[in-house]
Amino acid sequence: MAEGHRRLLVAVGTTRARWSRLAAYPTRGVVLAFAFVVVLGAALLMLPAATEPGRDTGVLTALFTSTGAVSGGLPLVGTGSHWSAFGEGVVLALIQIGGFGIMTLASLLALLVSGRLRLRTQLATQEERSLSVGGIRRVVLGVAGITLAVELATAAVLTVRFHIGHGLTAGNAVYHGIFYGISAFSNAGFGLRDDNLVGYAHDPWIVLPIAAACVLGALGFPVLFELLRSRPGARGGTRHRWSLHTRLTLLTSAVLLTVGTVMTCALEWSNPRTLGSLDWGDKLLDGFFTAASARTAGFTTVDTGAMEPATLLGICVLMFIGGGSAGTAGGIKVTTFAVLGAAILAEIRGRTDADIMGRRISAATLRQALTVALLGVGLVMAGTLVLLAVTRERADAVLAILFEAVSAFGTVGLSTGITGELPAVGQLTVIVMMFVGRVGPITLASALALRQRDRRYTLPEERPVIG
């Protein structure tokens, strides 16, 4: 009995130690949680009931689809043509878990980093600015409420349009509306048609609600919550002052959306395989949708593979930047891009400190932004190199490979059509890039901030030659 009691105490102690290590490094929990969901989703998609009759789903296809659904990345097979109703349900559940989970976990990590949450005092205090049980509950319920509201609103508009404008039965219209509403807000880019949204390119009642849901999901929960707090009638009313993060996210997102729209329309206006065959109203509509989707979702109303090389390169830049922090979009995030821009501008002006909108940016923030951006560049270049090596493509296919790699890292889901042609090693490379692209920037930025320690000494300063 004594030996059994001792073993029980050892087991309890080991379990507590493991949970303590996980609490000390919360970013590990994010990676493990998403890895578990990906593996579980792949196992469900390998079931015979998940595919249409006559279709075969191997391990790689299931793993690729599960990773793409959770991360909002590239689909490998047609969702509506390959998967059965059960399989589509699994894909939709993975999309929802990925979108909701990333917003929740990223928001908690962001608040933890900002000093508003304290893991060690979560059970000892109920202060509003600590990671108390009530604080976690407020964040989770807030994310759930916003997610449900946006998805239901988008689904309602789409359901009516699918039923009235496209002749779907009431049941099918509801199903399509819910699927696209969840996929759009989660920035997954998964659709029920093999041509993505090309068949709806002329319909603003389909295109614009999906674009709006994509943009809202890409802004991130902290921004959405702050916008709700500052609306007329809310507590505090319009007197609430937006934080620098919210102002920076909104401004940078608006600029990138405008630049992307102008770029797409200008470069594709006369391309007969994309916008050239449309009237000017549809050209503007699809140019705007391309810019909105390129940074976030991966939906498309035109043939991406038929775009001009200059357009593809410009979209690569938009995909790499991505959306807002603690949102459903990937990339290095718009705030990282803006902070680096401020640092460059300060250096050009000969200023010691970088500032944005009347606020000084700390040196630690600049280092974190630079680290996230350079590691992102390194991952994209490494992925591109591997894909080029395993496919042995010619020089004229480099842009298509680069586009695939950036789309995987940015968890966008756009492709020039080569995803299914990649060999197994290439598809595994894309899987890794999608997973790292989804959880990497969040966990990296959080880990860097949480590991900050002030040294008790400074080394002699010496300046190397730059440039």
Secondary structure, 3 states (H helix, E strand, C coil): CHHHHHHHHHHHHHHHHHHHHHHHCHHHHHHHHHHHHHHHHHHHHCCHHHECCCCCCCHHHHHHHHHHHHHCCCCCCCHHHHECHHHHHHHHHHHHHHHHHHHHHHHHHHHHHCCCCCHHHCCCCCCCCCCCHHHHHHHHHHHHHHHHHHHHHHHHHHHHHHHHHCCCCHHHHHHHHHHHHHHHHCCCCCCCCCCCCHHHCCCHHHHHHHHHHHHHHHHCHHHHHHHHHCCCCCCCHHHCCCCHHHHHHHHHHHHHHHHHHHHHHHHHCCCCCCCCCCCHHHHHHHHHHHHHHHCCCCCCCCCHHHCCHHHHHHHHHHHHHCCCCCCCCCCCCHHHHHHHHHHHHHHHHCCCCEEECCEEECHHHHHHHHHHHHHHHHHHHHHHHHHHHHHCCCHHHHHHHHHHHHHHHCCCCCCCCCHHHCCHHHHHHHHHHHHHHHHHHHHHHHHHHHCCCCCCCCCCCCCCCCC
